[in-house]
């Protein structure tokens, strides 16, 4: 009765996420924009509340106060959960909404595809259900906002995606140092720079599980960002926190953003041309 990659419970939760998205879409598609926007904001704030209220349930309650670290900016999805509601409070679209679409889809889909926090745990335990609720919102709400036309991802903002991702990674890195400083994370100095330890957001280098890509990624990382000049991590593979990923992020993320947003900006271009053609009919 546990969630495993590719088993029935794995696909059950993916199916529930799909049903949830379409139910919410059909409930909102004929509503006015104010109702649509308010609904999405309320859902995001409920998701934020769950991020903190989980401390009253197992396994967090038994691990308190160490478990408090799980309600901080611990990883990409945690940062998204805590910041998305406040970004969406602003009705006028800005570049942060474009980034929310990108990172929400990447983080949410990634978590649903490979649910690291759910694998091996009882399928209907509190934390597994919480995991899927939280990560479903991260992908469903930005996608709904785009489909409903509340915040359409814009290809012209492609330049900002790598910069904002690096800013998000910096938040995670500083949060990790804070957690170590206050004692919520107990580790040796060398572990803090170990790419295999508390590094799901890859702040400290490529995770070992992605070593098949290491050669290709390392080719884009300058040598001085992979040189442990002061022997800080005991001779293991070293990556300078966050800065190691600058070039890979600027190479791959614009391409990924263009692919994810293509259905929207292509549709907008086509609709604009049709509108222009209808308003300026050719005369013989």
MARSEVEX-751265 format. One record per residue: y negated, z, x negated of N, C-alpha, C in turn. Coordinates in steps of 0.1 Angstrom, whole numbers, plus 5000, padded with zeros to 4 digits. Layout:
YZXYZXYZX ...
# end
This chain:
501250004992500050005000498750004991 498849934980497649924972497149784971 495949774967495349644965495749584951 496249464951496649404939496149254939 495949204928495449064927496448974935 495948904945496748804952497648864963 497748994965498649044975497949044989 498749084999498149075013496849155015 496749275009495549355011494349285004 494649224993493549144986492949044995 493848965001493348855010492848905023 493349025028492849085040491349115039 490949175027489549215026488749095024 489248995017488448865016488248805029 489248805037489148755051488148825060 488248965058487249045066485849015062 485648995049484248955044483848825050 484648725051484348595056484048615071 484848685078484648705093483248775095 483048875087481748955088480548855086 480648775076479548675073479248585086 480348525091480148435102479748505115 480248625117479848695129478348735128 477948775117476448815115475648685116 476148575111475348455112475148405126 476248405134476148365148475348455156 475348585153474548685160473048665157 472648615145471248605141470648465142 471448365143470948225141469948185152 470048245164469048205174467948305176 467948405168466948515168465648465161 464548525164463348485156463448545142 462548495134462548535119462348685117 461548745125461248885124462548965126 463248935136464549005139465548985128 465648855124466548825113466248905100 464948905097464548975084464749125085 464449175097464549325099466049365098 466849285104468349315104468849315090 468549215082469049205068468549325060 467249365062466649475054467349605058 467649625071468249745075469649755069 470449645069471749645063471749685048 470749625041470649655027470249805024 469449865033469150005031470350095035 471150045045472350125048473350115036 473349995029474249985018473750075006 472450085005471850174995472250314998 472150355011472450495014473950525011 474850425013476250445010476450464995 475550404987475650414972475450564968 474750644976474550784973475450874981 475650834993476450925002477950934998 478350834990479750834985480050964977 479051024972479151154964479851264972 479751254985480351354994481851334997 482351224992483751184995484551174982 485851184983486751164972486751014967 486950994954487151084943485851144937 484751114943483451154937483251304938 483551354949483251504952483951584942 485251554938486051634929485451624915 484851514912484351484898482851514896 482251584906480851614906480651724895 479551714886478451624887478551494879 479751484871479951364863479851244872 480351254884480351134893478951084897 477951164894476551114897476250984889 476950964878476650844870476950714879 477950734888478250614897477250584907 476250664908475150634918473850604910 474050554897472850514889472950364887 472050314879472050174875473150144865 474450164869475550164860476050024857 475849934866476349794863475549694872 475849574871475049464877474949494892 476149514899476149534913475449664917 475449764909474749894912473249874912 472749794902471349764901470949684913 471749584917471549504929471449584941 472449674943472449754955471249844956 470649894945469549984945468249914946 468149784942466849714942466749614953 467849554958467749444968466949494980 467149614986466449654998464949644996 464449694985462949704982462449564980 463149474973462749334972462649264985 463549294994463549225007462549285017 461949405013460849455022459649365022 459449295011458349195010458749065017 458049035027458348925036458048785029 456848785022456548665015457448645003 457948525002458948494991458248494978 458948554968458548544954459748514945 459548514933460648474924461848574924 461548694928462648794928463648764939 463148694950464148654961465048544956 464548454948465348354942466448414933 466048514925466948584917468048654925 467548724935468548794944469648704949 469248584953470248484958471248464947 470748434935471648404924472548514920 471948634917472848744912473648804923 473148794936473948844947475248764949 475148634948476248544949477248564937 476648574925477448584913478148714913 477448824915477948964915478948984926 478548954938479348974950480548894950 480448764948481648684947482648724936 482048764924482848804913483648924916 482949024923483649144927484749124937 484549034947485549004957486648924951 486348844941487448764935488348854926 487648934918488349024909487949174912 488449234922487949374926488449484917 487849494905488349584895488449734900 487449774908487449914913488449934924 489049834930489949844941491449824936 491649744926492949714922493749844918 494949854923495749964920495550094929 494550084938494250194946494650174961 494850284968495350274982494450184990 495050084997494249985004493250035014 493550145020492550195030491950335026 491950355014491250475009489750455010 488950575011487550565012486850475002 487250494989486550424979486850274979 488050234983488350084984487550024995 487450095006486650045018485250035014 484750145007483350145003483050024993 483950004984483849894974483549764981 484449734991484349604998483149595007 482749705013481549705022480349675013 480249745002479049734993478949584988 480049534982479949404975479949294985 480449314997480349205007478849185011 478049305012476649295015475949215004 476249234992475549174981475649024981 476748974986476848824987476448775001 476748855011476448805025475048795028 474248905025472848905029472048805022 472048785009471248675003471648535008 472948515010473448385015472948365029 472948465038472448455051470948435051 470248495042468748475041468448335038 469348275029469148135025469448035037 470648065043471147975054470147985066 469648105069468748115080467348075077 467048045065465747995061464648105059 465148225057464248335055463748335040 464648325031464248305017465148195011 464548075010465347955005465247954989 466447954983466347944968465747814963 464847824954464047714950464347674935 464647544934465047494920463947514910 462747504915461547514906461447654899 462247754904462247884898463347904889 463947794885465147804876464847874863 463547854858463147914846463248064845 463048134857463048274857464348344858 465448274861466748334863467248404850 467248334839467648404826466748524823 465448514824464548624821464848744830 465048724843465248834852466648894849 467648814846468948864843468848954830 468148914820468048994808467249124811 466349114820465649244824466649334831 467549284840468449364847469449424837 469849344827470749394817470149504808 468849494806468049594799468049724807 467849714820467949834828469249904827 470349834827471749884826471849954812 471349884802471549944788470750074787 469550074792468750204791469350314800 469950274811470650374820471750434812 472550354805473650404797473250504787 472150474780471650564770471250694777 470650684789470150804796471450884800 472450824805473650894809474250964798 474350904786474850974774473951084770 472651064771471751164767471751294775 472051274789472051394797473551454799 474451384792475851434793476751384804 476251294812477051244823478151144817 477951094805478951004799479151074785 480451104783480851174770481451064761 480851034751481350934742480850954728 481550894718481150894704480050784703 479150794693478150684691478850554689 479950544682480650414681481150354694 481550444703482050394716480950334724 479750374722478650324730478350184727 478750134715478549994711479849914712 480949984717482249914718482249824730 482549694728482449604739483649624749 484549704745485749734754485549864761 484449934760484250064766482950064775 483150094788482050094797481149974795 481749854796480949744793481149624803 481349664816481649564826480449464828 479249504824478149414826477849334813 478749364803478649294790477349314782 476749424784475549464777475849474762 477049524759477349544745478249434739 478249324745479049214740480049154750 480749054746481748994755482949094757 483349114769484449204772485749144766 486649234761487849174755488649094764 488549114777489349034787488848884788 487648864781487148724781487248664767 488148724759488248674745488648524744 489248474754489548324754488248244753 487148304757485848224756485048274744 485548364736484848424725484348324715 485148224711484748124701483548044706 483648004719482547924724481248004725 481348124730480148214732479548254718 480448294709479948334696479148224689 479548094692478847984686477347974690 477048044701475748044707474948174703 475648264696475048394693474648394678 473348404675472948404661473748514653 474048484641474848574632474148714631 472848724631472248854629472348934642 472748884653472948964665474449004666 475248954656476648994656476949064642 475949104635476149174622475849324623 476849404621476649554622476149604608 474949584605474349614592474449754588 474449844598474549994596475850054599 476849974602478250014605478150124617 477550084627477350174639478550184647 479450084648480550094657481950084649 481950144638483150164630483850034626 483149924624483749804619484349714629 484249754642484649664653483649554655 484149454664483149344667481849404672 480749354666479449414670478649304677 477949344687476949264694475749344696 474549304692473349374695473149384710 473049504715472949524730471849434736 472249364747471449274755470949144747 470349164735469849054728470848954724 472148994722473148904718473348784728 472948814741473248714751472148624754 471048634747469848554751470148404751 470748344741470948204740472048164751 473248234751474148194762473648204776 472748294779472248314792471248194795 470448154785469548044787470247914788 471447904782472147774783472947764796 473647874800474547854811473947894825 473047994825472548034838471747934846 470847854839470147754847471147654853 472147624846473147524851473847584864 474247714862474947784874473947794885 472747834883471747844893471547714901 471447604893471247474899472447434908 473647474904474847444912474847524925 474647654924474647744935473547714945 472447664941471347644950471247494954 472147414949472047264952472047234967 472947294975473047254989471647284996 470847374991469647414998468447324993 468347304980467147224976467347074978 468647034978468946894981468646874996 469046965004468846955019467346955021 466547035014465147045016464446915012 464946855001464346724997464646615007 465846605012466246505022465446525035 465246655039464446675051463046645050 462546665038461146635035460846485035 461846405030461746265030461846205044 462746265052462846215066461646245073 461046365071459846405078458646315074 458646285061457546195056457746055062 458946005063459245875068458845865083 459245965091458945965105457445975108 456746045099455246055102454445945096 455145855088454445735083455445615085 455645575098456545465100455945335094 456945255089456545125084456145025095 455144955093454744845102455044715097 455444625105455744485101454444405102 
# end
